[in-house]
Amino acid sequence: MTAWQLCDRAWSRIAFWLPFATRVDRYFLREMIFPFLSGGLIFVTILTGHMLYWALDKIINQNVPAKDLLLM
């Protein structure tokens, strides 16, 4: 079974829970879900990377113990 067939099977289960949606609504939802999730993942990665950079800067350059940063 290919990945596309698995995706169609999963989508048919989701479509069961959206009885009010027309075929066009389900098509638009299927087309928009990947960009939405990938954008959210990129956003979270950028925020996490910024906090990691800040913490490493404090530990390396200012000699702050990692234990103290975890308590902040």
Secondary structure, DSSP 8 states (H G I E B T S, - for coil): --HHHHHHHHHHHHHHT-TTS-HHHHHHHHHHHHHHHHHHHHHHHHHHHHHHHHHHHHHHHS---HHHHHH-
